Amino acid sequence: MSEETYQTGLSIRREVLGDEYVDKAMSNVDEFNADFQRIVTEYCWGACWGRDGLSLKQRSLNNLCMLAALNRGEEFELHFRGALRNGCSLEEIRETLIQVGIYAGIPAAVSAFRIARRVLAEDEASDG
């Protein structure tokens, strides 16, 4: 990969996840995980999210499906926040999670709805 792909990835990663999250992730880079962080930024965010063909919003909804189906709660929470930041409506997210329930199983959707409701409640509490 190239420095350009890395910079594209870093920009998209910041746009989707927010500067605070990315700054924290980057501040935790050490000799052990530096290569992994570079791979995540280059390949996930630059080479994949940086492609034309799908909007960031669509990519967010796709990620919610996959992360819910794989029962990856921490990443689901992170990408749920990112989906909201990308302009996904609660209706779009709700419909996405209903479809997860049908195709990946009700327990996966139950967990995803639970996490989503907790995040929304936290956000509401911090706003009010």
PyMOL commands that set and color helices and strands:
alter all, ss='L'
color gray80, all
select helices_A, chain A and resi 3-17+19-27+34-48+56-69+73-85+90-104+106-127
alter helices_A, ss='H'
color red, helices_A
deselect
rebuild
show_as cartoon
